[in-house]
Amino acid sequence: MVNKTKFRIIGILLAIVGASFWGLGGTVSDFLFQQRDIDVNWYVTARLLISGFVLLMIYKNNKLENLHYSNIF
């Protein structure tokens, strides 16, 4: 029972952090587009490449053996 409560608290905290980063990302991208004249296509490409690289590093470091197609879908 304690384990469920711990995972629930971690899940709530991760949801709060994710929502905060989502809002911060929108504010930063708005600033970059309006004030720094950054191209939208460049920004999206860079963001996706960086996030993909981070996910690959997390996968490599954790060696997630349970990450299989049938477990995801």
PDB file of N, CA, C and O in Angstrom, chain B, residues numbered from 101:
ATOM      1  N   MET B 101       0.826  -1.195   0.000  1.00  0.00           N
ATOM      2  CA  MET B 101       0.000   0.000   0.000  1.00  0.00           C
ATOM      3  C   MET B 101       0.866   1.253   0.000  1.00  0.00           C
ATOM      4  O   MET B 101       0.545   2.233  -0.672  1.00  0.00           O
ATOM      5  N   VAL B 102       1.951   1.223   0.744  1.00  0.00           N
ATOM      6  CA  VAL B 102       2.846   2.377   0.805  1.00  0.00           C
ATOM      7  C   VAL B 102       3.468   2.623  -0.559  1.00  0.00           C
ATOM      8  O   VAL B 102       3.664   3.771  -0.958  1.00  0.00           O
ATOM      9  N   ASN B 103       3.781   1.547  -1.275  1.00  0.00           N
ATOM     10  CA  ASN B 103       4.391   1.653  -2.587  1.00  0.00           C
ATOM     11  C   ASN B 103       3.458   2.360  -3.567  1.00  0.00           C
ATOM     12  O   ASN B 103       3.913   3.167  -4.378  1.00  0.00           O
ATOM     13  N   LYS B 104       2.139   2.063  -3.501  1.00  0.00           N
ATOM     14  CA  LYS B 104       1.164   2.727  -4.365  1.00  0.00           C
ATOM     15  C   LYS B 104       1.106   4.219  -4.074  1.00  0.00           C
ATOM     16  O   LYS B 104       1.047   5.030  -4.998  1.00  0.00           O
ATOM     17  N   THR B 105       1.120   4.582  -2.816  1.00  0.00           N
ATOM     18  CA  THR B 105       1.070   5.991  -2.433  1.00  0.00           C
ATOM     19  C   THR B 105       2.314   6.719  -2.911  1.00  0.00           C
ATOM     20  O   THR B 105       2.232   7.856  -3.378  1.00  0.00           O
ATOM     21  N   LYS B 106       3.456   6.074  -2.798  1.00  0.00           N
ATOM     22  CA  LYS B 106       4.706   6.682  -3.247  1.00  0.00           C
ATOM     23  C   LYS B 106       4.663   6.940  -4.750  1.00  0.00           C
ATOM     24  O   LYS B 106       5.031   8.022  -5.207  1.00  0.00           O
ATOM     25  N   PHE B 107       4.211   5.943  -5.524  1.00  0.00           N
ATOM     26  CA  PHE B 107       4.133   6.115  -6.969  1.00  0.00           C
ATOM     27  C   PHE B 107       3.092   7.160  -7.355  1.00  0.00           C
ATOM     28  O   PHE B 107       3.261   7.875  -8.344  1.00  0.00           O
ATOM     29  N   ARG B 108       2.025   7.249  -6.583  1.00  0.00           N
ATOM     30  CA  ARG B 108       0.993   8.260  -6.863  1.00  0.00           C
ATOM     31  C   ARG B 108       1.555   9.662  -6.660  1.00  0.00           C
ATOM     32  O   ARG B 108       1.313  10.548  -7.480  1.00  0.00           O
ATOM     33  N   ILE B 109       2.298   9.872  -5.583  1.00  0.00           N
ATOM     34  CA  ILE B 109       2.904  11.181  -5.312  1.00  0.00           C
ATOM     35  C   ILE B 109       3.925  11.524  -6.387  1.00  0.00           C
ATOM     36  O   ILE B 109       3.977  12.660  -6.858  1.00  0.00           O
ATOM     37  N   ILE B 110       4.738  10.544  -6.775  1.00  0.00           N
ATOM     38  CA  ILE B 110       5.715  10.780  -7.842  1.00  0.00           C
ATOM     39  C   ILE B 110       4.998  11.144  -9.141  1.00  0.00           C
ATOM     40  O   ILE B 110       5.437  12.045  -9.855  1.00  0.00           O
ATOM     41  N   GLY B 111       3.908  10.459  -9.452  1.00  0.00           N
ATOM     42  CA  GLY B 111       3.141  10.758 -10.661  1.00  0.00           C
ATOM     43  C   GLY B 111       2.562  12.158 -10.648  1.00  0.00           C
ATOM     44  O   GLY B 111       2.596  12.854 -11.663  1.00  0.00           O
ATOM     45  N   ILE B 112       2.033  12.575  -9.514  1.00  0.00           N
ATOM     46  CA  ILE B 112       1.481  13.927  -9.394  1.00  0.00           C
ATOM     47  C   ILE B 112       2.580  14.963  -9.561  1.00  0.00           C
ATOM     48  O   ILE B 112       2.391  15.960 -10.259  1.00  0.00           O
ATOM     49  N   LEU B 113       3.726  14.740  -8.931  1.00  0.00           N
ATOM     50  CA  LEU B 113       4.840  15.683  -9.066  1.00  0.00           C
ATOM     51  C   LEU B 113       5.344  15.760 -10.505  1.00  0.00           C
ATOM     52  O   LEU B 113       5.648  16.845 -11.000  1.00  0.00           O
ATOM     53  N   LEU B 114       5.431  14.619 -11.175  1.00  0.00           N
ATOM     54  CA  LEU B 114       5.868  14.622 -12.572  1.00  0.00           C
ATOM     55  C   LEU B 114       4.859  15.339 -13.468  1.00  0.00           C
ATOM     56  O   LEU B 114       5.253  16.014 -14.419  1.00  0.00           O
ATOM     57  N   ALA B 115       3.568  15.200 -13.178  1.00  0.00           N
ATOM     58  CA  ALA B 115       2.550  15.915 -13.952  1.00  0.00           C
ATOM     59  C   ALA B 115       2.674  17.424 -13.753  1.00  0.00           C
ATOM     60  O   ALA B 115       2.525  18.189 -14.705  1.00  0.00           O
ATOM     61  N   ILE B 116       2.942  17.851 -12.531  1.00  0.00           N
ATOM     62  CA  ILE B 116       3.117  19.278 -12.253  1.00  0.00           C
ATOM     63  C   ILE B 116       4.360  19.816 -12.949  1.00  0.00           C
ATOM     64  O   ILE B 116       4.326  20.895 -13.540  1.00  0.00           O
ATOM     65  N   VAL B 117       5.456  19.068 -12.880  1.00  0.00           N
ATOM     66  CA  VAL B 117       6.696  19.496 -13.547  1.00  0.00           C
ATOM     67  C   VAL B 117       6.496  19.544 -15.059  1.00  0.00           C
ATOM     68  O   VAL B 117       6.943  20.485 -15.714  1.00  0.00           O
ATOM     69  N   GLY B 118       5.828  18.534 -15.614  1.00  0.00           N
ATOM     70  CA  GLY B 118       5.573  18.516 -17.054  1.00  0.00           C
ATOM     71  C   GLY B 118       4.724  19.690 -17.505  1.00  0.00           C
ATOM     72  O   GLY B 118       5.012  20.305 -18.532  1.00  0.00           O
ATOM     73  N   ALA B 119       3.680  20.007 -16.749  1.00  0.00           N
ATOM     74  CA  ALA B 119       2.834  21.150 -17.092  1.00  0.00           C
ATOM     75  C   ALA B 119       3.604  22.460 -16.979  1.00  0.00           C
ATOM     76  O   ALA B 119       3.407  23.369 -17.786  1.00  0.00           O
ATOM     77  N   SER B 120       4.469  22.560 -15.993  1.00  0.00           N
ATOM     78  CA  SER B 120       5.283  23.770 -15.837  1.00  0.00           C
ATOM     79  C   SER B 120       6.241  23.942 -17.008  1.00  0.00           C
ATOM     80  O   SER B 120       6.387  25.042 -17.540  1.00  0.00           O
ATOM     81  N   PHE B 121       6.895  22.852 -17.410  1.00  0.00           N
ATOM     82  CA  PHE B 121       7.799  22.924 -18.562  1.00  0.00           C
ATOM     83  C   PHE B 121       7.039  23.241 -19.848  1.00  0.00           C
ATOM     84  O   PHE B 121       7.554  23.949 -20.714  1.00  0.00           O
ATOM     85  N   TRP B 122       5.813  22.718 -19.976  1.00  0.00           N
ATOM     86  CA  TRP B 122       4.992  23.002 -21.154  1.00  0.00           C
ATOM     87  C   TRP B 122       4.706  24.504 -21.229  1.00  0.00           C
ATOM     88  O   TRP B 122       4.854  25.112 -22.289  1.00  0.00           O
ATOM     89  N   GLY B 123       4.304  25.095 -20.122  1.00  0.00           N
ATOM     90  CA  GLY B 123       4.026  26.530 -20.096  1.00  0.00           C
ATOM     91  C   GLY B 123       5.271  27.363 -20.308  1.00  0.00           C
ATOM     92  O   GLY B 123       5.232  28.361 -21.029  1.00  0.00           O
ATOM     93  N   LEU B 124       6.367  26.976 -19.699  1.00  0.00           N
ATOM     94  CA  LEU B 124       7.624  27.697 -19.867  1.00  0.00           C
ATOM     95  C   LEU B 124       8.107  27.610 -21.311  1.00  0.00           C
ATOM     96  O   LEU B 124       8.613  28.591 -21.857  1.00  0.00           O
ATOM     97  N   GLY B 125       7.954  26.446 -21.927  1.00  0.00           N
ATOM     98  CA  GLY B 125       8.355  26.279 -23.321  1.00  0.00           C
ATOM     99  C   GLY B 125       7.559  27.173 -24.254  1.00  0.00           C
ATOM    100  O   GLY B 125       8.110  27.718 -25.210  1.00  0.00           O
ATOM    101  N   GLY B 126       6.276  27.329 -23.991  1.00  0.00           N
ATOM    102  CA  GLY B 126       5.454  28.223 -24.804  1.00  0.00           C
ATOM    103  C   GLY B 126       5.882  29.669 -24.672  1.00  0.00           C
ATOM    104  O   GLY B 126       5.922  30.399 -25.662  1.00  0.00           O
ATOM    105  N   THR B 127       6.201  30.089 -23.466  1.00  0.00           N
ATOM    106  CA  THR B 127       6.643  31.460 -23.235  1.00  0.00           C
ATOM    107  C   THR B 127       7.987  31.724 -23.895  1.00  0.00           C
ATOM    108  O   THR B 127       8.179  32.763 -24.526  1.00  0.00           O
ATOM    109  N   VAL B 128       8.910  30.794 -23.752  1.00  0.00           N
ATOM    110  CA  VAL B 128      10.237  30.955 -24.357  1.00  0.00           C
ATOM    111  C   VAL B 128      10.139  30.956 -25.876  1.00  0.00           C
ATOM    112  O   VAL B 128      10.792  31.767 -26.533  1.00  0.00           O
ATOM    113  N   SER B 129       9.337  30.064 -26.443  1.00  0.00           N
ATOM    114  CA  SER B 129       9.210  30.033 -27.901  1.00  0.00           C
ATOM    115  C   SER B 129       8.558  31.305 -28.422  1.00  0.00           C
ATOM    116  O   SER B 129       8.951  31.802 -29.477  1.00  0.00           O
ATOM    117  N   ASP B 130       7.584  31.839 -27.720  1.00  0.00           N
ATOM    118  CA  ASP B 130       6.966  33.106 -28.122  1.00  0.00           C
ATOM    119  C   ASP B 130       7.995  34.227 -28.124  1.00  0.00           C
ATOM    120  O   ASP B 130       8.030  35.038 -29.049  1.00  0.00           O
ATOM    121  N   PHE B 131       8.829  34.277 -27.096  1.00  0.00           N
ATOM    122  CA  PHE B 131       9.890  35.284 -27.035  1.00  0.00           C
ATOM    123  C   PHE B 131      10.865  35.120 -28.198  1.00  0.00           C
ATOM    124  O   PHE B 131      11.238  36.101 -28.841  1.00  0.00           O
ATOM    125  N   LEU B 132      11.277  33.884 -28.468  1.00  0.00           N
ATOM    126  CA  LEU B 132      12.237  33.642 -29.547  1.00  0.00           C
ATOM    127  C   LEU B 132      11.664  34.016 -30.912  1.00  0.00           C
ATOM    128  O   LEU B 132      12.375  34.571 -31.750  1.00  0.00           O
ATOM    129  N   PHE B 133      10.401  33.720 -31.139  1.00  0.00           N
ATOM    130  CA  PHE B 133       9.801  34.019 -32.437  1.00  0.00           C
ATOM    131  C   PHE B 133       9.607  35.515 -32.644  1.00  0.00           C
ATOM    132  O   PHE B 133       9.810  36.019 -33.749  1.00  0.00           O
ATOM    133  N   GLN B 134       9.218  36.224 -31.598  1.00  0.00           N
ATOM    134  CA  GLN B 134       8.902  37.643 -31.748  1.00  0.00           C
ATOM    135  C   GLN B 134      10.110  38.553 -31.563  1.00  0.00           C
ATOM    136  O   GLN B 134      10.249  39.538 -32.289  1.00  0.00           O
ATOM    137  N   GLN B 135      10.972  38.251 -30.624  1.00  0.00           N
ATOM    138  CA  GLN B 135      12.067  39.159 -30.295  1.00  0.00           C
ATOM    139  C   GLN B 135      13.378  38.803 -30.985  1.00  0.00           C
ATOM    140  O   GLN B 135      14.167  39.696 -31.293  1.00  0.00           O
ATOM    141  N   ARG B 136      13.623  37.546 -31.231  1.00  0.00           N
ATOM    142  CA  ARG B 136      14.910  37.103 -31.775  1.00  0.00           C
ATOM    143  C   ARG B 136      14.814  36.641 -33.225  1.00  0.00           C
ATOM    144  O   ARG B 136      15.821  36.249 -33.815  1.00  0.00           O
ATOM    145  N   ASP B 137      13.621  36.682 -33.804  1.00  0.00           N
ATOM    146  CA  ASP B 137      13.392  36.291 -35.199  1.00  0.00           C
ATOM    147  C   ASP B 137      13.934  34.898 -35.518  1.00  0.00           C
ATOM    148  O   ASP B 137      14.599  34.699 -36.534  1.00  0.00           O
ATOM    149  N   ILE B 138      13.645  33.945 -34.644  1.00  0.00           N
ATOM    150  CA  ILE B 138      14.029  32.552 -34.862  1.00  0.00           C
ATOM    151  C   ILE B 138      12.987  31.908 -35.779  1.00  0.00           C
ATOM    152  O   ILE B 138      11.787  32.118 -35.603  1.00  0.00           O
ATOM    153  N   ASP B 139      13.447  31.124 -36.756  1.00  0.00           N
ATOM    154  CA  ASP B 139      12.549  30.440 -37.673  1.00  0.00           C
ATOM    155  C   ASP B 139      11.837  29.296 -36.946  1.00  0.00           C
ATOM    156  O   ASP B 139      12.458  28.533 -36.207  1.00  0.00           O
ATOM    157  N   VAL B 140      10.539  29.192 -37.167  1.00  0.00           N
ATOM    158  CA  VAL B 140       9.741  28.172 -36.487  1.00  0.00           C
ATOM    159  C   VAL B 140      10.214  26.769 -36.868  1.00  0.00           C
ATOM    160  O   VAL B 140      10.316  25.894 -36.008  1.00  0.00           O
ATOM    161  N   ASN B 141      10.499  26.552 -38.144  1.00  0.00           N
ATOM    162  CA  ASN B 141      10.939  25.226 -38.592  1.00  0.00           C
ATOM    163  C   ASN B 141      12.254  24.819 -37.932  1.00  0.00           C
ATOM    164  O   ASN B 141      12.425  23.660 -37.555  1.00  0.00           O
ATOM    165  N   TRP B 142      13.169  25.752 -37.792  1.00  0.00           N
ATOM    166  CA  TRP B 142      14.437  25.445 -37.135  1.00  0.00           C
ATOM    167  C   TRP B 142      14.196  25.084 -35.674  1.00  0.00           C
ATOM    168  O   TRP B 142      14.776  24.124 -35.166  1.00  0.00           O
ATOM    169  N   TYR B 143      13.354  25.843 -35.004  1.00  0.00           N
ATOM    170  CA  TYR B 143      13.078  25.626 -33.585  1.00  0.00           C
ATOM    171  C   TYR B 143      12.460  24.248 -33.350  1.00  0.00           C
ATOM    172  O   TYR B 143      12.871  23.519 -32.448  1.00  0.00           O
ATOM    173  N   VAL B 144      11.471  23.904 -34.171  1.00  0.00           N
ATOM    174  CA  VAL B 144      10.801  22.611 -34.004  1.00  0.00           C
ATOM    175  C   VAL B 144      11.772  21.464 -34.271  1.00  0.00           C
ATOM    176  O   VAL B 144      11.791  20.477 -33.536  1.00  0.00           O
ATOM    177  N   THR B 145      12.572  21.596 -35.320  1.00  0.00           N
ATOM    178  CA  THR B 145      13.551  20.556 -35.637  1.00  0.00           C
ATOM    179  C   THR B 145      14.560  20.384 -34.509  1.00  0.00           C
ATOM    180  O   THR B 145      14.854  19.258 -34.107  1.00  0.00           O
ATOM    181  N   ALA B 146      15.089  21.481 -33.999  1.00  0.00           N
ATOM    182  CA  ALA B 146      16.070  21.413 -32.913  1.00  0.00           C
ATOM    183  C   ALA B 146      15.452  20.809 -31.655  1.00  0.00           C
ATOM    184  O   ALA B 146      16.080  19.991 -30.983  1.00  0.00           O
ATOM    185  N   ARG B 147      14.233  21.208 -31.339  1.00  0.00           N
ATOM    186  CA  ARG B 147      13.568  20.701 -30.140  1.00  0.00           C
ATOM    187  C   ARG B 147      13.328  19.195 -30.237  1.00  0.00           C
ATOM    188  O   ARG B 147      13.546  18.468 -29.268  1.00  0.00           O
ATOM    189  N   LEU B 148      12.884  18.729 -31.397  1.00  0.00           N
ATOM    190  CA  LEU B 148      12.626  17.299 -31.562  1.00  0.00           C
ATOM    191  C   LEU B 148      13.908  16.480 -31.556  1.00  0.00           C
ATOM    192  O   LEU B 148      13.941  15.386 -30.992  1.00  0.00           O
ATOM    193  N   LEU B 149      14.958  16.993 -32.174  1.00  0.00           N
ATOM    194  CA  LEU B 149      16.234  16.277 -32.161  1.00  0.00           C
ATOM    195  C   LEU B 149      16.801  16.170 -30.746  1.00  0.00           C
ATOM    196  O   LEU B 149      17.281  15.110 -30.346  1.00  0.00           O
ATOM    197  N   ILE B 150      16.745  17.258 -29.999  1.00  0.00           N
ATOM    198  CA  ILE B 150      17.269  17.248 -28.626  1.00  0.00           C
ATOM    199  C   ILE B 150      16.452  16.308 -27.746  1.00  0.00           C
ATOM    200  O   ILE B 150      17.021  15.530 -26.980  1.00  0.00           O
ATOM    201  N   SER B 151      15.125  16.371 -27.848  1.00  0.00           N
ATOM    202  CA  SER B 151      14.299  15.496 -27.009  1.00  0.00           C
ATOM    203  C   SER B 151      14.482  14.028 -27.392  1.00  0.00           C
ATOM    204  O   SER B 151      14.481  13.162 -26.518  1.00  0.00           O
ATOM    205  N   GLY B 152      14.638  13.738 -28.678  1.00  0.00           N
ATOM    206  CA  GLY B 152      14.907  12.365 -29.101  1.00  0.00           C
ATOM    207  C   GLY B 152      16.229  11.860 -28.567  1.00  0.00           C
ATOM    208  O   GLY B 152      16.327  10.714 -28.129  1.00  0.00           O
ATOM    209  N   PHE B 153      17.246  12.704 -28.598  1.00  0.00           N
ATOM    210  CA  PHE B 153      18.554  12.330 -28.060  1.00  0.00           C
ATOM    211  C   PHE B 153      18.469  12.063 -26.556  1.00  0.00           C
ATOM    212  O   PHE B 153      19.051  11.098 -26.060  1.00  0.00           O
ATOM    213  N   VAL B 154      17.749  12.911 -25.839  1.00  0.00           N
ATOM    214  CA  VAL B 154      17.593  12.721 -24.392  1.00  0.00           C
ATOM    215  C   VAL B 154      16.881  11.397 -24.106  1.00  0.00           C
ATOM    216  O   VAL B 154      17.285  10.661 -23.206  1.00  0.00           O
ATOM    217  N   LEU B 155      15.828  11.088 -24.862  1.00  0.00           N
ATOM    218  CA  LEU B 155      15.118   9.829 -24.655  1.00  0.00           C
ATOM    219  C   LEU B 155      16.000   8.620 -24.949  1.00  0.00           C
ATOM    220  O   LEU B 155      15.933   7.616 -24.241  1.00  0.00           O
ATOM    221  N   LEU B 156      16.824   8.712 -25.988  1.00  0.00           N
ATOM    222  CA  LEU B 156      17.749   7.615 -26.286  1.00  0.00           C
ATOM    223  C   LEU B 156      18.773   7.428 -25.175  1.00  0.00           C
ATOM    224  O   LEU B 156      19.127   6.294 -24.852  1.00  0.00           O
ATOM    225  N   MET B 157      19.252   8.510 -24.589  1.00  0.00           N
ATOM    226  CA  MET B 157      20.214   8.407 -23.490  1.00  0.00           C
ATOM    227  C   MET B 157      19.558   7.807 -22.247  1.00  0.00           C
ATOM    228  O   MET B 157      20.180   7.013 -21.540  1.00  0.00           O
ATOM    229  N   ILE B 158      18.315   8.177 -21.979  1.00  0.00           N
ATOM    230  CA  ILE B 158      17.599   7.588 -20.844  1.00  0.00           C
ATOM    231  C   ILE B 158      17.423   6.091 -21.066  1.00  0.00           C
ATOM    232  O   ILE B 158      17.626   5.292 -20.152  1.00  0.00           O
ATOM    233  N   TYR B 159      17.046   5.717 -22.283  1.00  0.00           N
ATOM    234  CA  TYR B 159      16.873   4.298 -22.608  1.00  0.00           C
ATOM    235  C   TYR B 159      18.184   3.536 -22.449  1.00  0.00           C
ATOM    236  O   TYR B 159      18.207   2.438 -21.894  1.00  0.00           O
ATOM    237  N   LYS B 160      19.266   4.119 -22.934  1.00  0.00           N
ATOM    238  CA  LYS B 160      20.573   3.453 -22.863  1.00  0.00           C
ATOM    239  C   LYS B 160      21.031   3.290 -21.414  1.00  0.00           C
ATOM    240  O   LYS B 160      21.531   2.229 -21.040  1.00  0.00           O
ATOM    241  N   ASN B 161      20.865   4.322 -20.605  1.00  0.00           N
ATOM    242  CA  ASN B 161      21.342   4.274 -19.220  1.00  0.00           C
ATOM    243  C   ASN B 161      20.504   3.360 -18.340  1.00  0.00           C
ATOM    244  O   ASN B 161      21.031   2.745 -17.414  1.00  0.00           O
ATOM    245  N   ASN B 162      19.208   3.262 -18.613  1.00  0.00           N
ATOM    246  CA  ASN B 162      18.340   2.432 -17.781  1.00  0.00           C
ATOM    247  C   ASN B 162      18.243   1.001 -18.274  1.00  0.00           C
ATOM    248  O   ASN B 162      17.794   0.125 -17.534  1.00  0.00           O
ATOM    249  N   LYS B 163      18.654   0.744 -19.510  1.00  0.00           N
ATOM    250  CA  LYS B 163      18.577  -0.593 -20.111  1.00  0.00           C
ATOM    251  C   LYS B 163      17.209  -1.208 -19.863  1.00  0.00           C
ATOM    252  O   LYS B 163      17.080  -2.259 -19.233  1.00  0.00           O
ATOM    253  N   LEU B 164      16.205  -0.534 -20.368  1.00  0.00           N
ATOM    254  CA  LEU B 164      14.827  -0.956 -20.148  1.00  0.00           C
ATOM    255  C   LEU B 164      14.530  -2.221 -20.955  1.00  0.00           C
ATOM    256  O   LEU B 164      14.242  -2.154 -22.150  1.00  0.00           O
ATOM    257  N   GLU B 165      14.605  -3.367 -20.291  1.00  0.00           N
ATOM    258  CA  GLU B 165      14.369  -4.638 -20.963  1.00  0.00           C
ATOM    259  C   GLU B 165      12.882  -4.873 -21.192  1.00  0.00           C
ATOM    260  O   GLU B 165      12.508  -5.630 -22.088  1.00  0.00           O
ATOM    261  N   ASN B 166      12.036  -4.241 -20.401  1.00  0.00           N
ATOM    262  CA  ASN B 166      10.597  -4.429 -20.544  1.00  0.00           C
ATOM    263  C   ASN B 166       9.995  -3.523 -21.609  1.00  0.00           C
ATOM    264  O   ASN B 166       8.794  -3.594 -21.869  1.00  0.00           O
ATOM    265  N   LEU B 167      10.803  -2.679 -22.225  1.00  0.00           N
ATOM    266  CA  LEU B 167      10.295  -1.775 -23.242  1.00  0.00           C
ATOM    267  C   LEU B 167      10.200  -2.533 -24.562  1.00  0.00           C
ATOM    268  O   LEU B 167      11.158  -2.604 -25.332  1.00  0.00           O
ATOM    269  N   HIS B 168       9.034  -3.089 -24.797  1.00  0.00           N
ATOM    270  CA  HIS B 168       8.789  -3.856 -26.009  1.00  0.00           C
ATOM    271  C   HIS B 168       7.501  -3.329 -26.628  1.00  0.00           C
ATOM    272  O   HIS B 168       6.637  -2.799 -25.929  1.00  0.00           O
ATOM    273  N   TYR B 169       7.381  -3.477 -27.931  1.00  0.00           N
ATOM    274  CA  TYR B 169       6.223  -2.956 -28.658  1.00  0.00           C
ATOM    275  C   TYR B 169       4.914  -3.443 -28.051  1.00  0.00           C
ATOM    276  O   TYR B 169       3.964  -2.670 -27.929  1.00  0.00           O
ATOM    277  N   SER B 170       4.854  -4.708 -27.674  1.00  0.00           N
ATOM    278  CA  SER B 170       3.615  -5.263 -27.130  1.00  0.00           C
ATOM    279  C   SER B 170       3.276  -4.672 -25.761  1.00  0.00           C
ATOM    280  O   SER B 170       2.110  -4.683 -25.368  1.00  0.00           O
ATOM    281  N   ASN B 171       4.254  -4.161 -25.032  1.00  0.00           N
ATOM    282  CA  ASN B 171       3.991  -3.541 -23.736  1.00  0.00           C
ATOM    283  C   ASN B 171       3.517  -2.102 -23.869  1.00  0.00           C
ATOM    284  O   ASN B 171       2.922  -1.555 -22.942  1.00  0.00           O
ATOM    285  N   ILE B 172       3.777  -1.488 -25.015  1.00  0.00           N
ATOM    286  CA  ILE B 172       3.410  -0.091 -25.210  1.00  0.00           C
ATOM    287  C   ILE B 172       2.020   0.026 -25.817  1.00  0.00           C
ATOM    288  O   ILE B 172       1.209   0.836 -25.369  1.00  0.00           O
ATOM    289  N   PHE B 173       1.744  -0.784 -26.841  1.00  0.00           N
ATOM    290  CA  PHE B 173       0.459  -0.686 -27.552  1.00  0.00           C
ATOM    291  C   PHE B 173      -0.391  -1.885 -27.284  1.00  0.00           C
ATOM    292  O   PHE B 173      -1.506  -1.978 -27.797  1.00  0.00           O
TER     293      PHE B 173
END
